[in-house]
Amino acid sequence: MRRGDPDAVDTAVRDNDARLDEAAGLARAIDLDVVEAVLTPISQIRPATYLGKGKVEEIVGLIAAHGADLIVMDCALSPIQQRNLEKAWNAKVLDRTGLILEIFGRRAKTREGTLQVELAHLNYQRSRLVRSWTHLERQRGGFGFMGGPGETQIEADRRLIGERITKLEAELKKVQATRRLHRAGRQRVPYRVVALVGYTNAGKSTLFNRLTRADVQAADMLFATLDPTLRAIQLPHGGKAMLSDTVGFISNLPTQLVAAFRATLEEVLEADLILHVRDISHEDAEAQQHDVDNVLRQLGVDAASGRIVEVWNKIDRFEPEQRDELKNIAARRPEDHPCLLVSAVSGEGVDELLLSIEQRLAATRTVLDLSIDAADGAGVSWLHRNTEVLAKDLVDGRYAMTVRVEDNKRDIVIDRFGAVPRPD
């Protein structure tokens, strides 16, 4: 069920049917059999049950007709609302946050992903320690040494969850430290990082596989990718970059999930270039774009930084005339908001995308010309390891080389090899 809140503020008008389809897709992502999906306009949210009394009773009939034992509400429910609906319907009720956590739990494979899921789940559960059975109101008797009442069951549950959260946060700090070490190692080698971001099911993993020739899981389902994956890509003129595939974003992503997965999205924060992959064939493409932009802002990524490039994916789903129209639209985009058209499935536009990646990464680096004795094997090897070699010609026992170098190694190459910057 989709919230029909007239006061809800959205940066783009979302199609109700598309949102209902998305909600059903979330349920199917954990192999639930969706027997009924309905839109429920709501004029006023009820504090006790979210829905009005008549709608609650109407859904009782639907549950009986289908023999359903799980109801998914595509909204955020308070603990009281969830408990009251479960009583009224005699069935398990999941809200949007709970459903997304279930999906993340299924998808997490790495140690980091598992920790992130458990942390988010515990924070969610801690806010829901409102139980209906009486033993939670009983106190665990203390020995009376300190005086006063003993510890109630609910307080004990909160304490145990709090202790586990503290332990998880400590483990995640270690994971983040390890990731920083890996990142520092990549920075010692001249590898720039390109991050793929986008709405879930936009085709990021398919494009990742196309660009890297890897075999990351790519499926037509929401949140097929959860754990970040990093692979090297070969650029047109022989250079390399690291490409990162990240978890897909989604509308109304719960705040605690954005915070919990911040470490997972560190590659986005540190990336030299961000490719915002969009399913341009989706009926809700514009609204999805705004959702991704909102999450990027929450993460602290400035849209005006010039490091975001939109990639309009799935153009293979359009007729030739429609593709030409899309190309005309893309060509009229301002230079600070570029976009490229690709099909990750057919490979159309991928060569142009790689060339654009190379050019944008090169814009912040310096091109140098130098000459080095061909017998200086150590020097030639150092240049290959620490710069991008654009040209190398053997002339009278010396290599005439043209290299592209990061700013932090520019002076080293000039001092050690007598390199000369090329004029702009």
N, C-alpha and C positions, 0 to 999 in steps of 0.2 A: 504494500500500500504506500502511496506517495503523498506526502504532506501537501495540502493545497492551502498554504498559509498566505493570505493576501498581503501580509506585512513583510514577507520574506524579501530580502534585497538580493538581487542577482545582477551581475555585470552584463549578462546577455540573456535574452529570452530563451528559455529552454522549452523544448517540445515535451508535453506531458507524456505522450505515448513513448517517446524515446527514453524518457527517464524511467518509465515503467519497465520497458524492455531491459534497460540497464540493471534495474533492481532484480528482475528475474534472472538476468545473466550472472549477477553476483551469487544468487542462490545456486544456480546450476554449476558454478565454478567449484563447489564442494559436493557435487554429485547429488544435490537435492532434486527430487522430482516435483516440479512446480505444477500443481493441479489446477490452480486458479490464481490469476493476477488481476487485481482491481484497483482503479483509481478512486480515491476517497477525498472529495473536496471537504475542507474543514474551515468553518467560519470562526470558530473559537476553540482553542485547545483546552480540554478539561484537565484540571490538575490531578484528578484521581485516575483517569483512564485514557487520557489524550483524546480519544474519540467520544462522541456523544453516546448516550445510553441506547438510542435507537440503532445506531450503527453497530455498537457492540453486540446487541441482540441479533441483528441481521447476520453478522459474521458467525454467530453460534450456529445458525442454520447451514451456512456454507461448510463449516467444519464438519458438521454431522453428515452432510450430503457426500463429502469426499473422504470422510474418515481420516482427516488430516491430524497429525500429531505435532506439527511445528508451524508456527505463524511467524513470518518475517515482516517487520514494520520498517519501511524505508525512511526512518526518521530517528532522532535521538529520544529515547524514553528515559524518564527518571526511574530510579529503583522502585518507587511506589507504584508508578504507572505499569511497569513491567509485571510486578507481583499481582496487582489487581486484575490485569488482563489475563494472566495465567490462571487465576482463580475463576474468572468469568468464563473462560473458554476451555478450561480443563486441558490445556495443552501448553507446551513449551513456547515461549515468545522470545524472539531475537530482534534487537533493534539494529540499525545500520552499523553502528560501531562494533557490536558483538559479531555480526556477520563478517565484516571485513577482518576482524581479528581471527575468526575461524579460518578464513581463506589464507591469511598470512601464516597461520600455524601449519596449514597443509603444504604451503609453498617453500617455507624456510628450509634450506639444506645445510648452509654453512653454520659454523659455531656462532658467528656474529649475528646472522639472521635469526637463529634460534633464541639467542639472548634478547634481541630486540623485541621479538614477538612476546616472550614471556614477561618482559618488563612492561610492555604496553598492556598485556592482559591483566597483570597484577594491579596496575594502576586503575584499570577499569573495574576490577572486582572489588578493590578497596572501597570504591565509592558506592558499592552495591551491597554492603553488609547490612541489609535490611531484610531479615528473614521472617517467615511467618510461623515457624514452630517455636514452642515455648522454651526449649532448653537454652536458647540464646539469652533469655531474660534472667535465667538463674545465675547465681554467682558461684564462681569457684572459691570455696572458702579458703581464706588465708589462715595461717597458724596463729594470728592474733598478736604476733610480736610487735608489729608496728601500730596496731590499733586500726580502726576504721574497717570498711567493707573489703571483701576479697575482690578478685578480678572476674568480671563477667565473661561469659563465653565470647560475646561479640568483641569485647576489648582484647581478649586473647587472640582471636582471629586477626584483628587489625594489627596487633603487635607482631604476629608471625609473618603476616604479609609485608609489613614494614621492614622487618629484618631481612626478608628475602629480597626485597627491592634494593636495600642498601648493598647487599652482596652482589646483585646483578649489576648495579651501577659501577661497582668497583671493577668487576670483570670487564665491563664494556670500556672502561677507561684504559685497561690493558690492550684491548682490541684496537682502540683508537690510537694508542701509542705505537702499536705494531704497524698499523696502516700508515702512520706518519713516517715511520722508518722506511717503509717500502716507497712512499712518495719521495722521500729525500734521496733514496737510491736512484729513482728514475730521474730526479733533477740533476744528479751528477752526470747522467748520460743525457744527451740533448733530445729527450723525448718530450714532446708537448702532449697534453691530455685533452682529448675531445670527448665530451659527455653527451650521450643521447638521453633526452628527456621527452616526456609526452604523456598524453592521456593513456590510460590502460587500454590495451588492444589496438593501439595506433599502428603497430607494425614495427616497433623498435627492434625487437629481437630478430625479426626476419631481415631487416636492414643491416643489423649488426653482423649477422651471418654472411650476408652478401658482401659486406665491406672487408671482413676479416677472414672469410672462408672457414669460419668456426662452425660449431654445431651446438649452439645454445638452444635450449628448448624454445621453440616458437610455435604457438598454438593459437587458434581462434577462440580464446577465452580470456576473461578478465583476470588480471594479475598472474599471467603465465610465468612472468619473471618476478622474483622477489630479491634474491641475493645479487649484489653487484658483480658484474663480470668485466674483466679487463683483458684486452688483447691488442697486439700490435697490428697496425695497418700500414700497407705500403703506399706511399704517395707517388704521383705520376713521374716525378724526376728522381726517384730513388730514395727519397727521405722516408722517415718513419714517424708515426705518432702512435700514442696509446688511445684506444677507443674504449669507453666505459658504457656498458648497458645497465640501466638502473630500473628500479621499481616504477611502475606506471602510476601516474597521479589519477585522482578521481574527484568528482564534485563532492562538496561537503565532507572532505576528508577530516575526520575528527582531529582536534588540536593535539590530543595526546599522541596520536600516531605520527603527526608531523614531527613532534619533539622526539619521540622514541626512535624514529628512523633517521634522525639528523646525521648520525654517524654513517649510516648506509649511504646517505646522499652527500657525503663529504667530497666525493669525486666531482660532483656538480659544483660545489662551492669553490673548489680549487682548480677547476678546468680552465684551460686557456680559451677554449671555444665550446659553446653549448649549441647542440643541434636540437631544436624543438621539432620533433617528428609529429606531424598531424595526419590523421585519417581524413583527407580532404573530401572523401566520398561520403562521409557520415553526415546524416541529416542535422546533427547537433554540433557540427564542426566548430562553428564560431563560439558557442557556449563552452565547448571543451577547451578551446584556446584560452579563454578568460580564466577558466578553472586552473589551468597549468600556470598561467602568468601570476595568479593569486598565490599559489603555493611557492613559486620561485621568489616572490616578494617576501613571503613569510620566512624563507630560508636566507634572505638577505642578498639575493641576486638582483642587481640593478639592471632593469630592462634597457636603460639608456647607456649601458657600459660599452655597447658595440660588440659584445662577444656572443650574442644570441643570433642564430640563423634559423629561420623557419624552413623545414623540409616538408613539402606537401606530398605525402605518400599516397599510394594506391590509385595513381592516375590511370592504371590499366583498366579500371572499372568504368572509364568514360569513353564515349565515342570520340573519333578524331576531331569533330567540330568542337566538342566540349573541351577537349584538351587544348585546342588552339585558343579558346576563350580564356582558359585558366592561365596559359602562358602570357597572354596579353595583360591580364590582371597582375600577374607576378612582375612583368616588365615595368609596370607603372608604380611599383612599390618604391618608397624613398630608399636612398642608399643606406640609411641607418636602420632600416627594417627589411633586410633582404630575404628572399625566399627562393627555393629551388624545387623543381618538380621531379619526382622520381617514382619508380615502381620497384619496391624491394623484391617483388615476386619475379618480374620479367627482367630486371636490371636496367630498364630504361632510365636515363638521367643519372646513373651512378657515376659514370666517368666524369661528368660535369661537376657532380658533388665533390668527388675526390680532388679535382683541380681547384675548386673553390676553397676547400679545406686547406690545401697547400698554400694558396695565395694569402689567405687570411692569417695563417700561422706565420707565414714569412714576413708579414707586414711589420712585425715588431722585432725583426732580426736584421743583422747587417751582412751584406755581401762583400767579401774580401777577395782580392787577387793576390797571389803569392807565387814565388818560385822556390823550389826545394831540391836539393841534391838527391838524385834517384837512389843513391847509396845510403841515404839516411832513413833506413827502414823504420827505426823507432819513431822518428818525426812523422813520417807518412802514416804510420799506424795510429799515432796519437790523433792526427787530423781526422782520420776515418772514424775514430771512436767518439770524438768530441765536437765534431762539426758535421754539417750536411755538405758533402762534396757534390758540387753541381757540374764541374768539368775538371778533367785531368788529362793533360797531353804531355808526352815525353818528347823533349826538344834538347838535343845535344847533351844528353846525360842528366838533364834536370826535368822535374815535373812542373809544368805551368798549371797551377790549380786555381779554381774558383770555388770558394766555400761560403756557406751561410752559417752564421754563428750567433749564439745567444748573447745578449748584452753583457752577461756576467763573465763571458770568456773572450769577448771582443779584444780587450787590451792584451790578454795573454797571447793570442794569435798574432797580433800586430808586433808585440815586443819580441816574441820567440822566433817568428818566421819572416819578419819584415813585411808583413802583409799590408796592402794598401786598400782602403775602403773605395768601393765603386761610387761614382757620383750618382745622385738620384736622377 
